[in-house]
Amino acid sequence: EAIAIARELGDKKLLGVSLEMYANASAMIKADDALAAAQEGLEIFRELNYKAGMGMAYGNLARLESIHGNYQEAEKYIALFLPIMGEGTISLQSGFLNLGMGIGARAQGRFDRAQRHFEEGLRIFTQMGHKGMITGMTSEIAHTQRAMGNYTAAKNTYRETIKLYQDYGNRPAVAHQLECFAMIAVVEEEPQRAAKLFGAAEAIRELTGHKRTDEEEAEEAQFMSRLRAMLTEAEFNTLWAEGKSMTMEQAIQLALS
């Protein structure tokens, strides 16, 4: 709506900001037009020679390219972003840039680099007092610990984040945290626990209508296949139903136990 109003007014600066905010908000759902919005915003800011806007655009483009697996393009935009915004900048844009770059590095198996990005993002959002993204960055650290096989560390971090997500009512995030606990339970050969946690997470997703990302769907399918091989079909169905019948609070207590 802001984009449409800015176009009607002919206010280029407002249009550029609206496009970049749209790109930022649309990144995690991989909206088809997010990249085009960020590129249009950049063209406007270059025309206006508006440095802060250009920094916003470069950060968005780096994050979007990284999320889509175009890591060389992402690095190109980071090289343009840093001289404008500066190292260690405390801003929403620099925080989200570190989020996107961390996700991209993790997808490449560059776990140490991913953790550095997430820790820098956590530092930025902590200084901003942005509670939602403090929890989000901490959760990304846990996901990377899990990807590295550091299951004890991951569980300890998830114990912190799942309670924070519960406190401010982010039910889809709670569902994903339950799934993360479930995947660790599969690795640790606790199939009964895993099946209940997966079932509880599915119940929350059905209630909220919030689907997994493509990456989450692919990862869970692998673990679900492993889990089904550990149980008879009857056992799996019974445990899954038990999990689905739990309240969110009961499921969290199971995860924390």
Accessible surface in RSA format (square Angstrom, percent):
REM  Atomic radii and reference values for relative SASA: ProtOr
REM  Chains: A
REM  Algorithm: Lee & Richards
REM  Probe-radius: 1.40
REM  Slices: 20
REM RES _ NUM      All-atoms   Total-Side   Main-Chain    Non-polar    All polar
REM                ABS   REL    ABS   REL    ABS   REL    ABS   REL    ABS   REL
RES GLU A   1   174.96 100.4 126.72  95.9  48.24 114.9  53.11 102.7 121.85  99.5
RES ALA A   2    56.62  52.1  47.63  73.5   8.98  20.4  51.65  72.7   4.97  13.2
RES ILE A   3    36.49  20.8  36.28  27.0   0.21   0.5  36.28  26.1   0.21   0.6
RES ALA A   4    64.42  59.2  53.38  82.4  11.05  25.1  58.96  83.0   5.47  14.5
RES ILE A   5    84.15  47.9  83.57  62.3   0.58   1.4  84.14  60.6   0.01   0.0
RES ALA A   6     0.39   0.4   0.00   0.0   0.39   0.9   0.00   0.0   0.39   1.0
RES ARG A   7   120.27  50.5  97.95  49.9  22.32  53.1  52.98  72.4  67.29  40.8
RES GLU A   8   156.12  89.6 120.21  90.9  35.90  85.5  49.62  96.0 106.50  87.0
RES LEU A   9   122.94  68.5  89.23  63.8  33.71  84.7  92.86  65.2  30.07  80.9
RES GLY A  10    57.63  71.1   0.00   N/A  57.63  71.1  33.41  91.7  24.22  54.2
RES ASP A  11    61.25  42.9  52.94  52.7   8.31  19.6  16.21  38.2  45.04  44.9
RES LYS A  12    94.22  46.0  89.54  54.9   4.68  11.2  63.11  56.8  31.11  33.1
RES LYS A  13   103.18  50.3 101.29  62.1   1.89   4.5  55.18  49.7  48.00  51.1
RES LEU A  14    72.54  40.4  69.05  49.4   3.49   8.8  71.88  50.5   0.66   1.8
RES LEU A  15    17.59   9.8  17.59  12.6   0.00   0.0  17.59  12.4   0.00   0.0
RES GLY A  16     0.00   0.0   0.00   N/A   0.00   0.0   0.00   0.0   0.00   0.0
RES VAL A  17    45.31  29.8  45.31  41.0   0.00   0.0  45.31  39.4   0.00   0.0
RES SER A  18    10.87   9.2   2.56   3.4   8.32  19.2   5.83  12.4   5.05   7.1
RES LEU A  19     5.15   2.9   5.15   3.7   0.00   0.0   5.15   3.6   0.00   0.0
RES GLU A  20     0.30   0.2   0.00   0.0   0.30   0.7   0.00   0.0   0.30   0.2
RES MET A  21    94.83  49.1  92.80  61.4   2.03   4.8  78.14  66.4  16.69  22.1
RES TYR A  22    81.28  37.9  74.64  42.5   6.65  17.3  61.80  46.4  19.48  24.0
RES ALA A  23     0.19   0.2   0.00   0.0   0.19   0.4   0.00   0.0   0.19   0.5
RES ASN A  24    15.57  10.7  12.06  11.7   3.51   8.4   2.81   6.8  12.76  12.3
RES ALA A  25    83.26  76.6  50.50  77.9  32.76  74.5  60.55  85.3  22.71  60.2
RES SER A  26     8.39   7.1   7.58  10.1   0.81   1.9   0.81   1.7   7.58  10.6
RES ALA A  27     0.55   0.5   0.55   0.8   0.00   0.0   0.55   0.8   0.00   0.0
RES MET A  28    86.72  44.9  75.82  50.2  10.90  26.0  76.34  64.9  10.38  13.8
RES ILE A  29   138.15  78.6 110.99  82.7  27.17  65.5 117.96  84.9  20.19  54.8
RES LYS A  30    65.32  31.9  53.96  33.1  11.37  27.1  37.42  33.7  27.91  29.7
RES ALA A  31    22.52  20.7  10.45  16.1  12.07  27.4  18.88  26.6   3.64   9.6
RES ASP A  32   152.13 106.6 115.11 114.6  37.02  87.5  43.04 101.3 109.09 108.8
RES ASP A  33    71.70  50.2  69.55  69.2   2.15   5.1  35.13  82.7  36.56  36.5
RES ALA A  34     0.67   0.6   0.67   1.0   0.00   0.0   0.67   0.9   0.00   0.0
RES LEU A  35    55.28  30.8  54.23  38.8   1.04   2.6  54.23  38.1   1.04   2.8
RES ALA A  36    59.77  55.0  52.60  81.2   7.17  16.3  54.44  76.7   5.33  14.1
RES ALA A  37     8.47   7.8   4.85   7.5   3.62   8.2   7.89  11.1   0.59   1.6
RES ALA A  38     0.00   0.0   0.00   0.0   0.00   0.0   0.00   0.0   0.00   0.0
RES GLN A  39    69.41  38.8  68.56  50.1   0.86   2.0  18.20  38.7  51.22  38.8
RES GLU A  40    55.04  31.6  52.62  39.8   2.42   5.8  25.87  50.0  29.17  23.8
RES GLY A  41     0.00   0.0   0.00   N/A   0.00   0.0   0.00   0.0   0.00   0.0
RES LEU A  42     9.43   5.3   9.43   6.7   0.00   0.0   9.43   6.6   0.00   0.0
RES GLU A  43   113.17  65.0 106.32  80.4   6.85  16.3  40.18  77.7  72.99  59.6
RES ILE A  44    16.43   9.4  16.10  12.0   0.33   0.8  16.43  11.8   0.00   0.0
RES PHE A  45     0.00   0.0   0.00   0.0   0.00   0.0   0.00   0.0   0.00   0.0
RES ARG A  46   119.53  50.2 100.64  51.3  18.90  45.0  36.64  50.1  82.90  50.2
RES GLU A  47   113.43  65.1  75.77  57.3  37.66  89.7  45.94  88.9  67.48  55.1
RES LEU A  48    73.32  40.8  46.16  33.0  27.15  68.3  50.64  35.6  22.68  61.0
RES ASN A  49   100.15  69.1  86.67  83.8  13.48  32.5  23.90  57.5  76.25  73.7
RES TYR A  50    68.23  31.9  65.01  37.0   3.22   8.4  38.91  29.2  29.31  36.1
RES LYS A  51   115.50  56.3 112.62  69.1   2.89   6.9  72.96  65.7  42.54  45.3
RES ALA A  52    53.89  49.5  45.56  70.3   8.33  18.9  48.92  68.9   4.96  13.1
RES GLY A  53     0.00   0.0   0.00   N/A   0.00   0.0   0.00   0.0   0.00   0.0
RES MET A  54    21.49  11.1  21.49  14.2   0.00   0.0  21.26  18.1   0.23   0.3
RES GLY A  55     0.00   0.0   0.00   N/A   0.00   0.0   0.00   0.0   0.00   0.0
RES MET A  56    40.65  21.1  40.63  26.9   0.01   0.0  40.63  34.5   0.02   0.0
RES ALA A  57     0.00   0.0   0.00   0.0   0.00   0.0   0.00   0.0   0.00   0.0
RES TYR A  58     8.66   4.0   8.66   4.9   0.00   0.0   1.35   1.0   7.31   9.0
RES GLY A  59     0.01   0.0   0.00   N/A   0.01   0.0   0.00   0.0   0.01   0.0
RES ASN A  60     1.48   1.0   1.13   1.1   0.35   0.8   0.43   1.0   1.04   1.0
RES LEU A  61     0.00   0.0   0.00   0.0   0.00   0.0   0.00   0.0   0.00   0.0
RES ALA A  62     0.00   0.0   0.00   0.0   0.00   0.0   0.00   0.0   0.00   0.0
RES ARG A  63     2.66   1.1   2.66   1.4   0.00   0.0   0.40   0.5   2.26   1.4
RES LEU A  64     1.00   0.6   0.92   0.7   0.08   0.2   0.92   0.6   0.08   0.2
RES GLU A  65    11.43   6.6  11.07   8.4   0.35   0.8   0.35   0.7  11.07   9.0
RES SER A  66     1.42   1.2   0.15   0.2   1.27   2.9   0.00   0.0   1.42   2.0
RES ILE A  67    21.84  12.4   8.19   6.1  13.66  32.9   8.53   6.1  13.31  36.1
RES HIS A  68    87.37  47.8  58.81  40.9  28.56  73.1  50.39  51.9  36.98  43.0
RES GLY A  69    34.81  42.9   0.00   N/A  34.81  42.9  16.14  44.3  18.66  41.8
RES ASN A  70    67.36  46.5  60.54  58.5   6.82  16.4  13.36  32.1  54.01  52.2
RES TYR A  71    53.21  24.8  50.03  28.5   3.18   8.3  40.66  30.6  12.55  15.5
RES GLN A  72   164.39  91.9 153.03 111.8  11.37  27.1  56.76 120.8 107.64  81.6
RES GLU A  73    70.67  40.6  70.26  53.2   0.41   1.0  26.56  51.4  44.12  36.0
RES ALA A  74     0.00   0.0   0.00   0.0   0.00   0.0   0.00   0.0   0.00   0.0
RES GLU A  75    64.94  37.3  60.65  45.9   4.28  10.2  38.42  74.3  26.52  21.7
RES LYS A  76   100.99  49.3  91.60  56.2   9.40  22.4  67.13  60.4  33.86  36.1
RES TYR A  77    20.79   9.7  20.79  11.8   0.00   0.0   3.30   2.5  17.49  21.6
RES ILE A  78    21.56  12.3  21.56  16.1   0.00   0.0  21.56  15.5   0.00   0.0
RES ALA A  79    65.54  60.3  48.49  74.8  17.05  38.8  55.76  78.5   9.78  25.9
RES LEU A  80    69.54  38.7  66.24  47.4   3.30   8.3  67.30  47.3   2.24   6.0
RES PHE A  81     2.60   1.3   2.60   1.6   0.00   0.0   2.60   1.6   0.00   0.0
RES LEU A  82    58.40  32.5  55.91  40.0   2.49   6.3  56.17  39.4   2.24   6.0
RES PRO A  83   108.17  78.8  66.70  60.8  41.47 150.7  79.78  65.9  28.39 176.5
RES ILE A  84    54.81  31.2  22.86  17.0  31.95  77.0  28.31  20.4  26.50  71.9
RES MET A  85    42.15  21.8  26.25  17.4  15.90  37.8  24.53  20.9  17.62  23.3
RES GLY A  86    29.42  36.3   0.00   N/A  29.42  36.3  27.27  74.8   2.15   4.8
RES GLU A  87   146.74  84.2 117.38  88.8  29.36  69.9  60.17 116.4  86.57  70.7
RES GLY A  88    40.68  50.2   0.00   N/A  40.68  50.2  18.76  51.5  21.92  49.1
RES THR A  89    33.43  23.8  23.36  23.7  10.08  24.0  28.33  38.0   5.11   7.7
RES ILE A  90    69.10  39.3  43.19  32.2  25.92  62.5  43.19  31.1  25.92  70.3
RES SER A  91    25.55  21.6  21.23  28.3   4.33  10.0  25.55  54.4   0.00   0.0
RES LEU A  92    62.25  34.7  59.10  42.3   3.15   7.9  59.10  41.5   3.15   8.5
RES GLN A  93    17.02   9.5  14.98  11.0   2.03   4.8   9.61  20.5   7.40   5.6
RES SER A  94     5.49   4.6   5.49   7.3   0.00   0.0   5.49  11.7   0.00   0.0
RES GLY A  95     0.00   0.0   0.00   N/A   0.00   0.0   0.00   0.0   0.00   0.0
RES PHE A  96    29.11  14.6  29.11  18.0   0.00   0.0  29.11  17.7   0.00   0.0
RES LEU A  97    10.02   5.6   9.96   7.1   0.06   0.1  10.02   7.0   0.00   0.0
RES ASN A  98    18.54  12.8  18.38  17.8   0.16   0.4   0.34   0.8  18.20  17.6
RES LEU A  99     9.41   5.2   9.41   6.7   0.00   0.0   9.41   6.6   0.00   0.0
RES GLY A 100     0.00   0.0   0.00   N/A   0.00   0.0   0.00   0.0   0.00   0.0
RES MET A 101     9.04   4.7   8.42   5.6   0.63   1.5   8.42   7.2   0.63   0.8
RES GLY A 102     0.00   0.0   0.00   N/A   0.00   0.0   0.00   0.0   0.00   0.0
RES ILE A 103    33.18  18.9  32.30  24.1   0.88   2.1  32.30  23.3   0.88   2.4
RES GLY A 104     0.73   0.9   0.00   N/A   0.73   0.9   0.73   2.0   0.00   0.0
RES ALA A 105     3.61   3.3   2.07   3.2   1.53   3.5   2.34   3.3   1.26   3.4
RES ARG A 106    48.00  20.2  41.78  21.3   6.21  14.8   8.29  11.3  39.71  24.1
RES ALA A 107    77.93  71.7  32.73  50.5  45.21 102.8  45.59  64.2  32.34  85.7
RES GLN A 108    71.95  40.2  35.58  26.0  36.38  86.6  22.78  48.5  49.17  37.3
RES GLY A 109    41.09  50.7   0.00   N/A  41.09  50.7  19.58  53.7  21.51  48.2
RES ARG A 110   104.73  44.0  96.58  49.2   8.15  19.4  40.69  55.6  64.04  38.8
RES PHE A 111    56.16  28.1  53.15  32.9   3.01   7.8  53.15  32.2   3.01   8.6
RES ASP A 112    96.99  67.9  91.68  91.2   5.32  12.6  26.17  61.6  70.82  70.6
RES ARG A 113    56.09  23.5  54.69  27.9   1.40   3.3  16.81  23.0  39.28  23.8
RES ALA A 114     0.00   0.0   0.00   0.0   0.00   0.0   0.00   0.0   0.00   0.0
RES GLN A 115    24.30  13.6  24.30  17.8   0.00   0.0  16.31  34.7   7.99   6.1
RES ARG A 116   149.91  62.9 143.30  73.1   6.60  15.7  70.29  96.1  79.62  48.3
RES HIS A 117    32.90  18.0  31.67  22.0   1.23   3.1  27.90  28.8   5.00   5.8
RES PHE A 118     0.00   0.0   0.00   0.0   0.00   0.0   0.00   0.0   0.00   0.0
RES GLU A 119    94.13  54.0  88.57  67.0   5.56  13.2  30.43  58.9  63.69  52.0
RES GLU A 120    52.11  29.9  48.82  36.9   3.29   7.8  27.06  52.3  25.05  20.5
RES GLY A 121     0.00   0.0   0.00   N/A   0.00   0.0   0.00   0.0   0.00   0.0
RES LEU A 122    44.09  24.6  44.09  31.5   0.00   0.0  44.09  31.0   0.00   0.0
RES ARG A 123    89.94  37.8  82.61  42.1   7.33  17.5  65.71  89.8  24.23  14.7
RES ILE A 124     1.57   0.9   1.57   1.2   0.00   0.0   1.57   1.1   0.00   0.0
RES PHE A 125     0.00   0.0   0.00   0.0   0.00   0.0   0.00   0.0   0.00   0.0
RES THR A 126    75.60  53.8  64.13  65.0  11.47  27.3  58.95  79.2  16.65  25.2
RES GLN A 127   115.35  64.5  77.84  56.9  37.50  89.3  31.20  66.4  84.15  63.8
RES MET A 128    78.59  40.7  40.84  27.0  37.75  89.9  48.91  41.6  29.68  39.3
RES GLY A 129    49.77  61.4   0.00   N/A  49.77  61.4  28.70  78.8  21.08  47.2
RES HIS A 130    66.52  36.4  58.78  40.9   7.75  19.8  46.31  47.7  20.21  23.5
RES LYS A 131   160.03  78.1 154.02  94.5   6.02  14.3  97.85  88.1  62.19  66.2
RES GLY A 132    29.69  36.6   0.00   N/A  29.69  36.6  19.85  54.5   9.85  22.1
RES MET A 133    28.14  14.6  28.14  18.6   0.00   0.0   4.69   4.0  23.45  31.1
RES ILE A 134    44.22  25.2  44.22  32.9   0.00   0.0  44.22  31.8   0.00   0.0
RES THR A 135     2.95   2.1   2.95   3.0   0.00   0.0   0.00   0.0   2.95   4.5
RES GLY A 136    13.32  16.4   0.00   N/A  13.32  16.4  12.30  33.7   1.02   2.3
RES MET A 137     0.00   0.0   0.00   0.0   0.00   0.0   0.00   0.0   0.00   0.0
RES THR A 138    13.76   9.8  13.76  14.0   0.00   0.0   9.65  13.0   4.11   6.2
RES SER A 139     4.95   4.2   4.95   6.6   0.00   0.0   2.70   5.7   2.25   3.2
RES GLU A 140    24.05  13.8  24.05  18.2   0.00   0.0   0.67   1.3  23.37  19.1
RES ILE A 141    19.58  11.1  19.58  14.6   0.00   0.0  19.58  14.1   0.00   0.0
RES ALA A 142     0.00   0.0   0.00   0.0   0.00   0.0   0.00   0.0   0.00   0.0
RES HIS A 143    21.41  11.7  18.99  13.2   2.42   6.2  12.66  13.0   8.75  10.2
RES THR A 144     0.00   0.0   0.00   0.0   0.00   0.0   0.00   0.0   0.00   0.0
RES GLN A 145    30.83  17.2  30.83  22.5   0.00   0.0   4.78  10.2  26.05  19.8
RES ARG A 146    19.63   8.2  16.00   8.2   3.63   8.6   5.41   7.4  14.22   8.6
RES ALA A 147    55.26  50.8  19.79  30.5  35.46  80.7  31.70  44.6  23.56  62.4
RES MET A 148    78.06  40.4  45.74  30.3  32.32  77.0  49.32  41.9  28.74  38.1
RES GLY A 149    35.15  43.3   0.00   N/A  35.15  43.3  15.82  43.4  19.33  43.3
RES ASN A 150    68.75  47.4  61.66  59.6   7.09  17.1  14.86  35.8  53.89  52.1
RES TYR A 151    61.60  28.8  58.67  33.4   2.93   7.6  31.93  24.0  29.68  36.6
RES THR A 152    97.12  69.1  95.34  96.7   1.79   4.3  61.89  83.1  35.23  53.3
RES ALA A 153    39.53  36.3  31.38  48.4   8.15  18.5  36.94  52.0   2.59   6.9
RES ALA A 154     0.00   0.0   0.00   0.0   0.00   0.0   0.00   0.0   0.00   0.0
RES LYS A 155    40.89  19.9  40.89  25.1   0.00   0.0   9.97   9.0  30.92  32.9
RES ASN A 156    82.13  56.6  71.97  69.5  10.16  24.5  25.25  60.8  56.88  55.0
RES THR A 157    19.12  13.6  16.20  16.4   2.92   7.0   8.16  11.0  10.96  16.6
RES TYR A 158     0.00   0.0   0.00   0.0   0.00   0.0   0.00   0.0   0.00   0.0
RES ARG A 159    70.96  29.8  70.96  36.2   0.00   0.0  32.25  44.1  38.71  23.5
RES GLU A 160    90.37  51.9  83.24  63.0   7.13  17.0  33.51  64.8  56.86  46.4
RES THR A 161     0.00   0.0   0.00   0.0   0.00   0.0   0.00   0.0   0.00   0.0
RES ILE A 162     0.00   0.0   0.00   0.0   0.00   0.0   0.00   0.0   0.00   0.0
RES LYS A 163    98.65  48.1  98.65  60.5   0.00   0.0  45.10  40.6  53.54  57.0
RES LEU A 164    63.19  35.2  63.19  45.2   0.00   0.0  63.19  44.4   0.00   0.0
RES TYR A 165    19.83   9.3  19.83  11.3   0.00   0.0   5.33   4.0  14.50  17.9
RES GLN A 166    53.11  29.7  42.28  30.9  10.83  25.8  10.48  22.3  42.63  32.3
RES ASP A 167   115.94  81.2  78.63  78.3  37.31  88.2  29.12  68.5  86.81  86.6
RES TYR A 168    96.65  45.1  67.66  38.5  28.99  75.4  74.87  56.3  21.78  26.9
RES GLY A 169    49.89  61.5   0.00   N/A  49.89  61.5  27.70  76.0  22.19  49.7
RES ASN A 170    54.55  37.6  48.12  46.5   6.43  15.5  11.23  27.0  43.31  41.9
RES ARG A 171   100.30  42.1 100.06  51.0   0.23   0.6  22.22  30.4  78.07  47.3
RES PRO A 172    31.87  23.2  29.56  26.9   2.31   8.4  30.06  24.8   1.81  11.2
RES ALA A 173    19.05  17.5  11.11  17.1   7.94  18.1  18.27  25.7   0.79   2.1
RES VAL A 174     0.19   0.1   0.19   0.2   0.00   0.0   0.19   0.2   0.00   0.0
RES ALA A 175     0.00   0.0   0.00   0.0   0.00   0.0   0.00   0.0   0.00   0.0
RES HIS A 176    24.88  13.6  24.88  17.3   0.00   0.0  14.67  15.1  10.21  11.9
RES GLN A 177     2.03   1.1   2.03   1.5   0.00   0.0   0.00   0.0   2.03   1.5
RES LEU A 178     0.00   0.0   0.00   0.0   0.00   0.0   0.00   0.0   0.00   0.0
RES GLU A 179     1.36   0.8   1.36   1.0   0.00   0.0   0.44   0.9   0.92   0.7
RES CYS A 180     0.00   0.0   0.00   0.0   0.00   0.0   0.00   0.0   0.00   0.0
RES PHE A 181     2.67   1.3   0.73   0.4   1.95   5.1   0.73   0.4   1.95   5.6
RES ALA A 182     0.00   0.0   0.00   0.0   0.00   0.0   0.00   0.0   0.00   0.0
RES MET A 183     3.96   2.1   3.60   2.4   0.37   0.9   3.96   3.4   0.00   0.0
RES ILE A 184     1.48   0.8   1.04   0.8   0.44   1.1   1.44   1.0   0.04   0.1
RES ALA A 185     1.43   1.3   0.22   0.3   1.21   2.7   1.43   2.0   0.00   0.0
RES VAL A 186     2.32   1.5   0.38   0.3   1.94   4.7   0.38   0.3   1.94   5.3
RES VAL A 187    42.88  28.2  26.83  24.3  16.04  38.7  26.83  23.3  16.04  43.5
RES GLU A 188    66.21  38.0  42.29  32.0  23.92  57.0  30.59  59.2  35.62  29.1
RES GLU A 189   134.42  77.2 115.67  87.5  18.76  44.7  28.80  55.7 105.63  86.2
RES GLU A 190    73.51  42.2  69.77  52.8   3.74   8.9  26.55  51.4  46.96  38.3
RES PRO A 191    17.39  12.7  17.39  15.8   0.00   0.0  17.39  14.4   0.00   0.0
RES GLN A 192    91.73  51.3  91.73  67.0   0.00   0.0  38.36  81.7  53.37  40.5
RES ARG A 193    43.20  18.1  37.93  19.3   5.27  12.6  20.56  28.1  22.64  13.7
RES ALA A 194     0.00   0.0   0.00   0.0   0.00   0.0   0.00   0.0   0.00   0.0
RES ALA A 195     0.00   0.0   0.00   0.0   0.00   0.0   0.00   0.0   0.00   0.0
RES LYS A 196    51.82  25.3  51.82  31.8   0.00   0.0   2.59   2.3  49.24  52.4
RES LEU A 197     0.00   0.0   0.00   0.0   0.00   0.0   0.00   0.0   0.00   0.0
RES PHE A 198     0.93   0.5   0.03   0.0   0.91   2.4   0.03   0.0   0.91   2.6
RES GLY A 199     0.00   0.0   0.00   N/A   0.00   0.0   0.00   0.0   0.00   0.0
RES ALA A 200     2.47   2.3   1.18   1.8   1.28   2.9   1.43   2.0   1.03   2.7
RES ALA A 201     0.16   0.2   0.16   0.3   0.00   0.0   0.16   0.2   0.00   0.0
RES GLU A 202    38.26  22.0  38.26  28.9   0.00   0.0   6.57  12.7  31.69  25.9
RES ALA A 203    24.26  22.3  17.44  26.9   6.83  15.5  18.71  26.3   5.56  14.7
RES ILE A 204    11.83   6.7  10.74   8.0   1.09   2.6  11.83   8.5   0.00   0.0
RES ARG A 205    12.75   5.4   9.40   4.8   3.35   8.0   7.83  10.7   4.92   3.0
RES GLU A 206   104.65  60.1  74.92  56.7  29.73  70.8  42.28  81.8  62.37  50.9
RES LEU A 207   134.45  74.9 103.62  74.1  30.84  77.5 109.56  76.9  24.89  67.0
RES THR A 208    41.15  29.3   7.19   7.3  33.96  80.9  12.53  16.8  28.62  43.3
RES GLY A 209    60.38  74.5   0.00   N/A  60.38  74.5  34.94  95.9  25.44  57.0
RES HIS A 210    89.39  48.9  83.20  57.8   6.19  15.8  59.79  61.6  29.60  34.4
RES LYS A 211   174.49  85.1 159.08  97.6  15.41  36.7 112.07 100.9  62.42  66.5
RES ARG A 212    42.17  17.7  25.56  13.0  16.61  39.5   1.15   1.6  41.02  24.9
RES THR A 213    54.84  39.0  46.02  46.7   8.82  21.0  51.99  69.8   2.85   4.3
RES ASP A 214   114.08  79.9 103.82 103.3  10.26  24.3  29.60  69.7  84.48  84.2
RES GLU A 215    96.49  55.4  86.98  65.8   9.51  22.6  71.87 139.0  24.62  20.1
RES GLU A 216    39.45  22.7  36.54  27.6   2.92   6.9  13.04  25.2  26.42  21.6
RES GLU A 217    89.26  51.2  89.21  67.5   0.05   0.1  41.96  81.2  47.29  38.6
RES ALA A 218    59.53  54.7  48.97  75.6  10.56  24.0  57.49  81.0   2.03   5.4
RES GLU A 219    55.62  31.9  52.31  39.6   3.31   7.9  21.57  41.7  34.05  27.8
RES GLU A 220    12.27   7.0  12.27   9.3   0.00   0.0   6.42  12.4   5.85   4.8
RES ALA A 221    59.52  54.7  45.98  71.0  13.54  30.8  53.34  75.1   6.18  16.4
RES GLN A 222   121.24  67.8 112.19  82.0   9.06  21.6  39.61  84.3  81.63  61.9
RES PHE A 223    26.79  13.4  26.79  16.6   0.00   0.0  26.79  16.2   0.00   0.0
RES MET A 224    30.61  15.9  30.61  20.3   0.00   0.0  30.27  25.7   0.34   0.4
RES SER A 225    74.23  62.7  62.67  83.6  11.56  26.6  30.30  64.5  43.94  61.6
RES ARG A 226   118.39  49.7 112.31  57.2   6.08  14.5  49.70  67.9  68.68  41.6
RES LEU A 227     0.00   0.0   0.00   0.0   0.00   0.0   0.00   0.0   0.00   0.0
RES ARG A 228   119.85  50.3 109.25  55.7  10.60  25.2  43.76  59.8  76.09  46.1
RES ALA A 229    92.13  84.7  48.22  74.4  43.91  99.9  60.40  85.1  31.73  84.1
RES MET A 230    71.31  36.9  39.56  26.2  31.75  75.6  43.96  37.4  27.35  36.2
RES LEU A 231    18.19  10.1   2.84   2.0  15.34  38.6   7.19   5.1  10.99  29.6
RES THR A 232    83.99  59.7  74.76  75.8   9.23  22.0  80.12 107.6   3.87   5.9
RES GLU A 233   128.44  73.7 115.91  87.7  12.54  29.8  39.09  75.6  89.36  73.0
RES ALA A 234    71.72  65.9  61.94  95.6   9.77  22.2  68.82  96.9   2.90   7.7
RES GLU A 235    82.86  47.6  77.38  58.5   5.48  13.0  32.95  63.7  49.91  40.7
RES PHE A 236     6.81   3.4   6.81   4.2   0.00   0.0   6.81   4.1   0.00   0.0
RES ASN A 237    74.96  51.7  68.94  66.6   6.02  14.5  26.37  63.5  48.59  47.0
RES THR A 238    79.24  56.4  72.63  73.6   6.61  15.7  52.34  70.3  26.90  40.7
RES LEU A 239    20.73  11.5  20.73  14.8   0.00   0.0  20.73  14.6   0.00   0.0
RES TRP A 240    54.83  22.0  54.83  26.5   0.00   0.0  41.23  22.0  13.59  22.1
RES ALA A 241    57.18  52.6  49.70  76.7   7.48  17.0  52.89  74.5   4.29  11.4
RES GLU A 242    76.27  43.8  70.45  53.3   5.82  13.9  37.02  71.6  39.26  32.1
RES GLY A 243     0.00   0.0   0.00   N/A   0.00   0.0   0.00   0.0   0.00   0.0
RES LYS A 244    70.03  34.2  56.13  34.4  13.90  33.1  28.04  25.2  41.99  44.7
RES SER A 245    92.44  78.1  56.15  74.9  36.28  83.6  50.06 106.6  42.38  59.4
RES MET A 246    48.05  24.9  33.20  22.0  14.85  35.3  34.38  29.2  13.67  18.1
RES THR A 247    71.64  51.0  63.86  64.7   7.78  18.5  68.89  92.5   2.76   4.2
RES MET A 248    36.41  18.9  27.32  18.1   9.09  21.7  28.04  23.8   8.37  11.1
RES GLU A 249    93.48  53.7  92.27  69.8   1.21   2.9  51.12  98.9  42.36  34.6
RES GLN A 250    99.68  55.7  93.07  68.0   6.62  15.8  33.38  71.0  66.30  50.3
RES ALA A 251     0.46   0.4   0.46   0.7   0.00   0.0   0.46   0.6   0.00   0.0
RES ILE A 252     1.94   1.1   1.94   1.4   0.00   0.0   1.94   1.4   0.00   0.0
RES GLN A 253   116.32  65.0 113.95  83.3   2.37   5.6  44.37  94.4  71.95  54.6
RES LEU A 254    38.09  21.2  32.91  23.5   5.19  13.0  37.36  26.2   0.74   2.0
RES ALA A 255     0.02   0.0   0.00   0.0   0.02   0.0   0.00   0.0   0.02   0.1
RES LEU A 256    40.73  22.7  25.05  17.9  15.68  39.4  25.05  17.6  15.68  42.2
RES SER A 257    93.83  79.3  45.09  60.2  48.73 112.3  76.82 163.6  17.01  23.8
END  Absolute sums over single chains surface
CHAIN  1 A    12253.0      10001.5       2251.4       6869.9       5383.0
END  Absolute sums over all chains
TOTAL         12253.0      10001.5       2251.4       6869.9       5383.0
